[in-house]
């Protein structure tokens, strides 16, 4: 559900899983990327615009078997988790300055 500050939840997560049939530009996915969480999404229409499969996250096919396999791969492979996290840390998303401004605004509010 809607949370005024989801960062506390996302920051404690060991991975971010977004099994969805449809997403536009997903804000929660962008938040997970900025927080450098290992990510798995389903292959919705804009998934490949937001995730580089195998580099910044994993993209599963739209079926239960593929989703289960990707989730298992993500949670059982610590090397993969580290690689995805490091790749996200080394990626410039272009929104970092806006996020910093937002954090400053809410911390001073």
Secondary structure, DSSP 8 states (H G I E B T S, - for coil): ---S-THHHHHH-S-EEE--S--SS-HHHHHHHHTT--EEEE--TTHHHH--BTTTBEEE-SSHHHHHHHHHHHHH-HHHHHHHHHHHHT---S-HHHHHHHHHHHHH-
